[in-house]
Amino acid sequence: MRKTLLGTKLLLFLMSYPLHSIEDEKNSLGNKVAVISDELSAERDRVLRISADFDNFRKRTERDRLSLMEKVQGEVVESLLPVLDNFERAKTQIKVETQGEEKINNSYQSINKQFHEILTSLGVEAVETVGTQFDPLLHEAIMREDSAEYEEGIIVQEFRKGFKLGERLLRPSMVKVSAGPGPDKSDEDPIPPADEGISPVVKEEISDFDESVDSSDSD
């Protein structure tokens, strides 16, 4: 009976041993899977950060490239503005009298037109002036003048063109600004006579002096 009991216990132990081993192996594999999963998650986050950093670097590089290109274009255009001023000045001063002079003037104005077209293709725009509100960020006021036609603060005349390249101001326009209609002449005090405020005695002395001068001249 005792042998049978020992045999049964031994049999049960031998039968339960593989189950304990499988359970331990299962737990071990589960731990390994969890570790690998954490490593994969961390690696995925690292890849996403690298991708985001690279995308930001690419965008920043593109912005820097465009900014540098705009800066260089602006410097080139600024160096050409005096030439453009000469074209505009010549257009108002040239007086064509002969057919030959007319041909020369037409060629000159054709070059001026091409020059403007090139600037436009580069994104250069003239600053609006006459009839618009004065803007200290775009305009340089060198004169103010009363105007019955324009309200106060409106530009009435342009002396030199201003230009923009995109949002960048290459140079401001030189302008004359309206100071409004000015005082009403009818409300102004009339100009007093030249002898107003002079005492009667002094007036008489002046009159006598004038008469004596006249009589001496006649003699």
C-alpha positions, 0 to 999 in steps of 0.5 A, a space after each residue: 500500500 505504501 509503495 502504491 502511495 509513493 508511486 502515485 505521488 511520484 507519478 503526480 510529481 512527474 506529470 506536474 513538472 512539465 506544466 511548471 516548466 511550460 508556465 515558466 517558459 511562457 512567463 519568460 517569453 512574455 517578459 521578452 515580448 514586453 521588453 521587445 515591444 518597449 524597445 520597438 516603441 522607443 525606436 519608433 518614437 526616435 524615428 518619428 523625432 528624426 523625421 520631424 527634425 529633418 522636415 523642420 531642417 528642410 523647411 528652415 533651409 528652404 526659408 533661408 534659401 528664399 530669404 537669401 535669394 530675395 536679399 540678393 535680388 533686392 541688393 541688385 535692384 537697389 543698385 539699378 534704381 538710380 539708372 531707372 531714375 535717369 530714365 524717368 528724368 530723361 522722359 520728362 526732359 527730352 524734347 523731340 524736334 527732329 525725326 532722328 531725335 524721335 527715333 533715338 527717343 523711341 529706342 530710349 523709351 523701349 529700353 526703359 520699358 524693357 527695364 520695367 518689365 524685367 523688374 516686374 518679372 523679379 517681383 518689384 512693384 512701385 509704391 502707390 502715391 498720388 491720391 493715396 493716404 500717406 504712410 510713413 512706412 512707404 512714403 517720405 514727405 518732403 513737402 506739405 501744401 494746402 489743397 482744395 482737391 485733396 483731404 489732409 494726409 493725401 499724397 498730391 505729388 510724387 517727386 521720386 518713385 519708391 519700390 517694393 520687392 515682395 513685402 520688403 521696401 527697397 526705398 520710400 517714395 518722395 512725395 508732397 502731402 496735402 495739408 487740407 483745404 487751408 483757412 477760408 479766405 473770407 474768414 481771415 481778418 482784412 488787412 488794415 490800412 497802412 496809417 491805422 493806429 497813427 495819431 492824428 497829430 502824426 498823420 498831419 505832420 506826415 501830410 505836411 511833410 509830403 506836401 513840402 516834398 511835392 512843392 520842392 519837387 515842382 520847384 
